[in-house]
Amino acid sequence: MAAMVNLPPDIDETLLVATLSAVVDHHDMLRSRLLPDDGGLVVGAPGTVDVAGLLRRAEGERESAAELDAAAGRLDPEAGVMAQFVWFAPGAGTAGRLLIVLHHLVADGVSWRVLLPDLAAAWAQVREGRAPVLPPVGTSARRWAHALTAEASTPDRAAELPYWKDVLDGPDPQLGSRRLDPRLDTVATLDSIRVDLPDRAMEALLSMLPAKFRCGAQDGLLAGLALALAQWRRERGVAESSCLIALEGHGREEAVVPGSDLSRTVGWFTSVFPARLDVAGCALDEAFAGGPAAGGALKTVKEQLRSIPDKGLGYGLLRYLNPETGADLGQYSAPQISFNYLGRFSPADMPGTSGDWAGHRSPTRTAWTSPPTPACPRWRRYRSASSSSTARTVRGPKPRSISPRAC
């Protein structure tokens, strides 16, 4: 994960390190270290991270993409290096900008809405010579993890097992010429396709559909995906109206743990769960012509998504935190397609930031994301991994879809 932020013109290296240290000391996951044996995380006490050693000065931003890649390469979870900071040299009357690179183990997209305002708040206090005091964190990542582990073994949660088995047990016709091989299908062999939707489609997706069908943009995108897969398969002689999709959610489903508050917790809370979308009975030709069948398919998919318990969080609990149910679910093949709707975002939307400490997208990236290593079999489970987002531009919101595919 990466973001570029403006720096105030009167900041120097000492004050910058003090500001960054205050935020690192406040958020546990930024001080964590990955244990090599069981993959757990151990958190160091505040003050144990040498933030000055994580800061690098760079001249100008012409090499910002190379600096991003180099910073990502310096991350070392097992050594406790979860963050890197690159300070691009200031110009006339400015202090330049700061590239913040975080390992995905310790931050997700929601975390930026906590970190950037906290940086601004810490700087305001450091600037005045005061020790920074930041708003408290509600539920720590540690407490959340322990609560989910306990929840995974409750009778009510275990009762979801038949639902998830039914989702996974249906057909999932092979999309490519072969199943993915983690030895061959790595990040280095991906083909990435980016599609920017035209204004007319954007207006329909973000305004017309939600108003007419009482749905969200994700419902419309997934209905379109389900229809496209059914049509694609029909053209190849495969009669299958349902599709199995791995959906990603933000995972901060506080209702699962009563009393929890993750609004200010930095960490990686993403949930991934299978969903079966079925457009059986839909007249595909009519739907693709924009007829009533398209609306019917959207309503069907919307209701199927609404029926998923707790927005899918229970699947991960039963698959990975409950040994008995995990053995059952582990027998099924993973979906071939992964889908993630990143939502509508703009750096200007970050609460508590404007001007100084305002966030920008990272160099050469369409979202605040740094690349995995080329040999990483990150996508080995999915034939296609599609992420969609809506970025606000000068001309208004522009939906885009980025689909890394196995070559």
Salt bridges, closest charged atoms under 4 A:
ASP10 OD2 - ARG127 NH2 2.82
ASP28 OD1 - ARG31 NH2 2.88
GLU61 OE1 - ARG97 NH2 2.79
GLU67 OE2 - ARG56 NH2 2.79
ASP69 OD1 - ARG365 NH2 3.19
ASP108 OD1 - ARG252 NH2 2.95
ASP118 OD2 - HIS27 NE2 2.74
ASP118 OD2 - ARG264 NH2 2.83
GLU128 OE1 - ARG130 NH2 2.82
GLU151 OE2 - ARG157 NE 2.98
GLU160 OE2 - ARG157 NH1 2.46
ASP172 OD1 - ARG233 NH2 3.59
ASP181 OD2 - ARG183 NH2 2.86
ASP185 OD2 - ARG178 NH1 2.95
ASP191 OD2 - ARG405 NH2 2.80
ASP196 OD1 - ARG194 NE 3.36
ASP196 OD1 - ARG400 NE 3.63
ASP199 OD2 - ARG395 NH2 3.44
ASP199 OD1 - LYS398 NZ 3.15
ASP219 OD2 - ARG306 NH2 2.76
GLU235 OE1 - ARG236 NH1 3.62
GLU253 OE2 - HIS250 NE2 3.88
ASP285 OD1 - ARG234 NH2 2.68
GLU303 OE2 - LYS302 NZ 3.82
ASP310 OD2 - ARG157 NH2 2.83
ASP349 OD2 - ARG392 NH1 2.51
